[in-house]
């Protein structure tokens, strides 16, 4: 489709276009979708300046709009200077445009607050517009570039000692091959953890964005016994995506050693926040994992998936 701009008043306009995501910081908006449909950008302008935007995929068969399928989140992104009335105006414009395209329902997974500072206001407005919360995940974070560096400095001696005592070699690098995925799934399955990892999608993403993915591995005698996969979701964030430890290892506190090296990587990249992700069983919180992460987090924020029929 061609880009078109709808002039709403002297001050406001809405632009709808085929998604062009090169300028977006959140690279997973380019997440590949195998089903038929189109991905659209909705951009809201005030006095010629873009103030709000949202990307949705519309399924050709089901006429469902999703922001964004298969990605950790999508949702609405807002300039901090927009007031609530203007944000609600933009949301209603998007809903009207989707109805005009015969879309039957919409699902939005809104980014947690450390990614989008207007998180609480957006969630409130979605609720008031008739959206229902379909899923809520609590993400644990460590926030603050200076605090990350201080954490590394305070803990460095202890973790260097643990690494030396256990004769561990730590390797942090871009992904060269995908053999580690088999180990991650096997080890987590043996521990009774969820192993729902879509290898083909991950391989596609890594191939398209090799500079955004990092593999941290712990080795003894040249054999890896623990892995963590980290993703630079945005320029200022590092996401703790996948992790696994061989149940047969004799190394204690391997999980902590992995996370410390994740912090070191975050410090080298100069990011402002580390996203440790959610901790959930299928039907309940994973309290033991949340407790483990609490030592490496200083904030928590919900990622809410909203749903509404149109």
Buried (B, 14 or more C-beta within 10 A) or exposed (E): EEEEEEEBEEEBBBBBBEBEBEEBEBBBBBBEBEEEBBBBBBBBBBEEEEBBBBBBBBBEEEBBBBBBBBBBBBBBBBBEEBEEEBBBBBBEBBBEBBEEBEBEBBBBBBBBBBBBEBBEBBBBBBEEEEBEBEEEBBBBBBBBBEBBBEBBEEBEEEBEEBBEEBEBEBEBEEBEEEEBBEBBBBBBEEEEBEBEBEEEBBEBBBEEBEEBBBBBBBBBEEEBBBBBBBBBBBEBBBBBBBBBBBEEBEBEEBBBBBBBBBBBBBBEBEBBBBBBBBBBEEEEEBEEBBEBBEEBBBBBBBBBBBBBEB
